[in-house]
Amino acid sequence: MTTPPPRSGSATPEEAVGTRRPIDRFLRLMNDRGASDLHLSVGRPPIFRTSGRLEPIRYRILDDGDYDRLIQPITPDHLWKSYVECGDADFAYEVPGLARFRVNLFKQHRGRGAVFRIIPTKIMTLDQLGLPGSIRRLTRLEGGLVLVTGPTGSGKSTTLAAIIHDMNQRRPMHFVTIEDPIEFVHENQAALVSQREIGPNSRSFSKALKAAVREDPDCILVGEMRDLETIEMALSAAETGLLVFGTLHTNSAAKTIDRIINVFPTDRQDGVRGVLSSVVKGILAQQLLRRKGGGRIAAVEVMFGSPSLSSLIREGKTHQIPGYISQNKKRGMIPMDESLRTLVNEEMVDPEAALEKALDKDEMRRWLKQRGVDVKLEE
């Protein structure tokens, strides 16, 4: 998956026109400069994240009055009240004709803060994201569990949106998405898409998921599998034959399997291995790297289910999953480190960036040395 190089922009927030609320000026400038995030913190000037780097913009240091003027008008009343009392809030905000933004409000010991992440209005396709063609196999599944994993900000939501968009165009089925907040808005096409947001539409992922299985779904998307109850219900839904998509914060297929199993008490883990072995149909693990020339690009590990994988999971041999993926490259599977090597070979990323993200750093270092590149990471 690729993001475009940052665009040059000379306008200041005050020079932006046609805005509805004060924050819109910063969000328009953020879009003009190709930034992915806007950070607002009392006691600091606003900061953009561009191509993975934090860059302060020319503006005064924000005080509490600035924060209230920028943030309160766009925050739903019930969430502002909750934020004042508890110190956290999440919601989505849209600037018509520009984009939607995922917003997180928080408090820290230096004062209040907010982070805006841009969600493009137009959903990008799998091809536009530059994702491996083998991923299209997941769009033809009838049931089972598919997980898209990676660190925060690695593009999981964007990848899932592209998968759902592809299916929405071709398959007459009922999707139920459970998100916090709703990011990409899917219009009904061949499919019927019901999008539910934690807060306005349901109290929690687990409660929404419990309700979703009674809403005649063909496919359920769980925005984040955060806790044991949600994971357990997702596994149960997949076990009944539904197609379930979910996300986790892991950077490889093997670690994803381990993370799910280890959420459960020890005395239940054998049973969970049995269920997981029967329902896992695919895992995409992705990491974003700085792209040469600007922007970012994703390294993606691709794993598909099979009887062999089921045996490894059931027998607790998840350490053999990297070998399983390597042995099945003809079936469209891609090891994470091979994806990284491809990006280096195509001169899309620097060797240092690939080594930093590699799962087997010793092997990646040897490979780079064979190419005449001796890279040492800072401790």
C-alpha positions in Angstrom: 0.0 0.0 0.0 1.4 3.4 -0.9 0.7 6.9 0.1 1.5 9.9 -2.1 4.6 12.1 -1.5 3.7 15.2 0.5 2.5 18.1 -1.5 3.9 21.5 -1.1 1.7 24.1 0.6 2.4 27.7 1.3 -1.0 28.7 2.8 -1.3 29.3 6.5 -4.4 28.2 8.4 -5.6 31.8 8.5 -5.4 32.0 4.7 -7.7 29.1 4.1 -11.1 30.0 2.8 -14.5 28.4 2.8 -14.2 26.8 6.2 -17.1 26.3 8.6 -15.2 26.0 11.9 -11.8 27.2 13.1 -10.3 23.6 13.1 -11.2 23.2 9.4 -8.4 25.6 8.4 -5.8 23.3 9.9 -7.4 20.3 8.4 -7.4 21.8 4.9 -3.7 22.7 5.3 -3.1 19.2 6.6 -4.6 17.8 3.4 -2.7 20.3 1.2 0.6 19.2 2.7 -0.1 15.5 2.4 0.1 14.9 6.2 -1.5 11.9 7.7 -2.1 13.3 11.2 -2.5 16.6 13.1 -1.4 16.9 16.7 -2.7 19.6 18.9 -1.3 20.0 22.4 -1.8 22.9 24.9 1.7 24.5 25.3 2.9 23.6 21.9 2.2 24.8 18.3 0.2 22.4 16.0 2.3 19.6 14.5 1.7 17.6 11.3 2.9 14.0 10.7 4.2 13.9 7.1 5.7 10.7 5.7 6.1 9.4 9.2 7.9 12.5 10.6 6.6 15.1 13.0 6.8 18.6 11.6 5.7 21.7 13.6 3.9 24.3 11.6 4.3 28.1 11.8 1.7 29.0 14.4 1.6 30.3 17.9 1.7 28.1 21.0 -1.8 26.9 21.8 -3.4 27.8 25.1 -6.5 26.4 26.8 -8.7 29.0 25.1 -7.3 28.0 21.6 -8.0 24.4 22.4 -11.6 25.0 23.4 -12.2 27.2 20.4 -10.9 24.5 18.0 -12.2 21.4 19.6 -15.4 22.0 21.5 -17.5 23.1 18.5 -16.9 19.8 16.6 -17.3 17.4 19.6 -20.7 15.9 20.2 -22.1 17.3 23.4 -22.3 13.9 25.2 -18.7 13.2 24.3 -17.4 16.6 25.4 -19.1 16.0 28.8 -17.5 12.5 29.0 -14.1 14.0 27.9 -14.2 16.7 30.6 -15.0 14.0 33.2 -12.9 11.1 32.1 -10.1 12.6 29.9 -10.7 10.5 26.7 -13.0 10.6 23.7 -13.1 9.2 20.1 -15.3 10.3 17.2 -15.2 11.0 13.5 -15.4 14.5 12.0 -16.0 15.4 8.3 -15.1 18.5 6.3 -17.5 18.3 3.4 -15.7 18.0 0.1 -12.4 17.4 1.8 -12.2 14.3 4.0 -13.3 12.6 7.1 -11.0 12.5 10.2 -10.7 10.2 13.1 -10.4 12.2 16.2 -9.0 11.3 19.6 -9.1 13.7 22.5 -7.0 13.1 25.6 -5.6 14.7 28.7 -1.9 14.4 29.9 0.1 16.0 32.7 1.0 19.0 30.6 -2.5 19.7 29.5 -5.1 18.7 26.9 -4.4 17.3 23.5 -6.0 16.0 20.3 -5.0 13.9 17.3 -6.7 14.1 13.9 -6.1 11.3 11.4 -7.2 11.8 7.8 -9.6 9.3 6.3 -9.9 9.9 2.5 -13.4 10.4 1.3 -12.7 8.2 -1.7 -12.0 4.5 -0.8 -8.9 3.3 -2.6 -9.0 0.0 -4.4 -6.7 -2.9 -3.7 -4.8 -2.1 -6.9 -4.4 1.6 -6.0 -3.0 0.6 -2.7 -0.4 -1.6 -4.4 -1.3 -4.6 -2.4 -0.4 -8.1 -3.6 -2.8 -9.6 -6.1 -3.2 -12.8 -4.1 -5.2 -10.8 -1.5 -8.2 -11.0 -3.8 -8.7 -14.6 -2.7 -10.0 -13.2 0.6 -12.8 -11.3 -1.3 -14.2 -14.6 -2.5 -14.5 -16.3 0.9 -17.9 -17.5 2.1 -17.0 -17.9 5.8 -14.3 -18.0 8.4 -12.0 -15.5 10.1 -9.7 -13.1 8.3 -7.4 -10.8 10.3 -5.6 -7.6 9.2 -2.9 -6.8 11.6 -0.1 -4.3 12.2 1.0 -1.5 14.5 -1.2 1.6 15.0 -1.1 3.7 11.9 0.0 0.9 9.6 -3.0 1.2 7.3 -5.2 -1.7 8.6 -8.4 0.3 8.2 -7.5 1.4 4.7 -6.8 -2.2 3.6 -10.0 -3.5 5.2 -12.0 -0.8 3.5 -10.5 -1.7 0.1 -11.4 -5.4 0.7 -15.0 -4.5 1.7 -15.3 -2.1 -1.2 -14.3 -4.8 -3.7 -16.9 -7.2 -2.2 -19.5 -4.5 -2.1 -19.2 -3.9 -5.8 -19.6 -7.6 -6.8 -21.4 -9.6 -4.1 -25.1 -9.3 -3.0 -24.6 -9.9 0.7 -25.2 -8.1 4.0 -22.2 -6.6 5.7 -22.4 -5.4 9.3 -19.4 -3.3 10.4 -18.7 -2.4 14.0 -16.3 0.5 14.3 -15.0 3.1 16.8 -15.5 5.5 15.1 -16.9 4.8 11.6 -14.1 5.7 9.3 -14.7 4.9 5.6 -18.4 5.2 4.6 -19.5 2.4 2.3 -22.5 3.2 0.0 -24.8 0.3 -0.8 -23.9 -1.2 -4.2 -24.3 -4.9 -4.9 -24.3 -5.4 -1.1 -26.3 -4.0 1.8 -23.8 -2.4 4.2 -24.9 -1.6 7.8 -22.3 0.4 9.7 -22.6 0.7 13.4 -20.5 3.0 15.6 -19.5 2.4 19.2 -21.1 5.1 21.3 -24.0 6.4 19.1 -25.2 3.0 18.0 -23.9 0.5 20.6 -22.1 0.5 24.0 -19.2 -1.8 23.2 -17.7 -4.1 20.5 -18.9 -7.2 22.3 -22.5 -6.0 22.7 -22.6 -4.8 19.0 -21.1 -8.1 17.9 -23.6 -10.1 19.9 -26.4 -8.1 18.3 -24.9 -8.4 14.8 -25.2 -12.1 14.6 -29.0 -11.7 14.9 -29.1 -9.2 12.1 -29.0 -11.7 9.2 -25.4 -10.9 8.2 -23.2 -12.6 5.7 -20.1 -10.8 6.8 -19.2 -8.9 10.0 -16.3 -6.5 10.3 -15.0 -6.0 13.9 -13.0 -2.7 13.9 -10.8 -3.9 16.7 -10.7 -7.2 18.6 -9.7 -5.6 21.9 -10.7 -8.0 24.7 -11.4 -11.7 25.5 -15.2 -11.3 25.1 -15.0 -9.7 21.7 -12.4 -12.2 20.4 -14.5 -15.1 21.8 -17.6 -13.9 20.0 -15.8 -13.3 16.8 -14.5 -16.9 16.8 -18.0 -18.2 17.6 -19.5 -16.2 14.7 -16.8 -17.5 12.3 -17.4 -21.0 13.6 -21.1 -20.8 12.7 -20.2 -20.1 9.1 -20.2 -16.3 8.9 -17.3 -14.4 7.3 -15.6 -12.3 10.0 -13.0 -9.6 9.4 -11.1 -8.2 12.4 -7.9 -6.3 13.3 -5.2 -6.8 15.9 -2.0 -4.9 16.8 0.6 -7.6 15.8 3.2 -7.5 13.1 3.3 -11.1 11.8 0.9 -14.0 11.3 2.5 -16.2 13.9 2.3 -13.5 16.6 -1.3 -12.9 15.7 -2.2 -16.6 16.4 -0.3 -16.5 19.6 -1.9 -13.2 20.7 -5.4 -14.6 20.3 -4.6 -17.8 22.1 -2.9 -16.0 25.0 -5.8 -13.8 25.6 -7.6 -16.8 27.1 -7.0 -18.5 30.4 -4.5 -21.4 30.3 -7.2 -24.0 30.9 -9.1 -22.9 27.8 -6.2 -22.5 25.4 -6.3 -26.0 23.9 -10.0 -25.5 23.1 -9.3 -22.1 21.5 -6.5 -23.6 19.4 -9.0 -26.2 18.1 -11.6 -23.5 17.1 -8.9 -21.1 15.7 -7.5 -23.9 13.6 -10.8 -24.5 11.9 -11.9 -20.9 11.2 -8.7 -19.0 10.2 -8.8 -18.4 6.5 -6.2 -15.6 6.1 -4.0 -13.2 7.9 -2.5 -10.0 6.4 0.2 -8.4 8.6 1.4 -5.0 7.4 4.0 -2.4 8.4 4.4 1.1 6.9 7.9 2.3 5.9 9.1 5.7 4.6 9.2 5.6 0.9 12.2 7.1 -1.0 11.2 10.4 -2.4 8.4 10.9 0.1 5.2 9.2 1.2 5.0 5.8 2.8 4.7 2.3 1.5 3.5 -1.0 3.1 5.4 -4.3 3.5 2.8 -7.0 3.7 2.9 -10.6 5.0 0.2 -12.8 3.5 -0.9 -16.1 4.9 -3.9 -18.3 3.9 -5.5 -21.1 5.7 -5.0 -24.8 4.8 -5.1 -28.2 6.5 -1.4 -27.9 7.2 -1.9 -24.6 9.0 -4.7 -26.0 11.0 -2.4 -28.8 12.2 0.3 -26.3 13.3 -2.2 -24.2 15.2 -3.9 -27.2 16.8 -0.6 -28.7 17.9 0.8 -25.4 19.3 3.5 -25.2 16.7 3.0 -21.6 15.8 6.8 -21.1 15.7 6.7 -23.1 12.4 4.3 -20.7 10.7 7.1 -18.5 9.1 8.4 -21.7 7.4 4.9 -22.7 6.4 4.4 -19.3 4.7 7.8 -19.6 2.9 6.9 -23.1 1.6 3.7 -21.9 0.1 4.8 -18.9 -1.9 3.4 -20.5 -5.0 0.0 -20.3 -3.4 0.3 -16.5 -3.1 1.7 -16.4 0.4 4.3 -13.8 1.2 6.7 -13.7 4.2 7.1 -10.3 5.8 10.9 -10.3 5.4 10.6 -11.2 1.7 8.2 -8.3 1.2 10.8 -6.0 2.8 13.6 -7.4 0.6 11.4 -6.8 -2.5 11.0 -3.1 -1.5 14.8 -2.8 -1.1 15.5 -4.5 -4.4 13.0 -2.1 -6.1 14.7 0.8 -4.4 11.4 1.8 -2.8 12.9 2.0 0.7 16.3 2.4 2.4 18.0 -0.8 3.6 18.1 0.7 7.2 14.3 1.0 7.2 13.9 -2.6 6.0 16.2 -3.9 8.7 14.4 -2.0 11.4 11.1 -3.7 10.4 12.5 -7.2 9.7 11.2 -10.1 11.8 14.6 -11.9 11.5 17.1 -9.1 11.7 20.1 -11.4 11.6 19.0 -12.9 8.3 18.1 -9.5 6.9 21.5 -8.2 7.9 23.3 -11.1 6.2 21.2 -10.5 3.0 22.0 -6.8 3.0 25.7 -7.6 3.5 25.7 -9.9 0.5 24.5 -6.9 -1.5 27.4 -4.9 -0.2 25.3 -3.0 2.4 26.5 -3.2 6.0 23.8 -1.7 8.1 23.9 -1.4 11.9 20.8 -0.3 13.8 21.3 2.1 16.7 20.7 0.4 20.1 
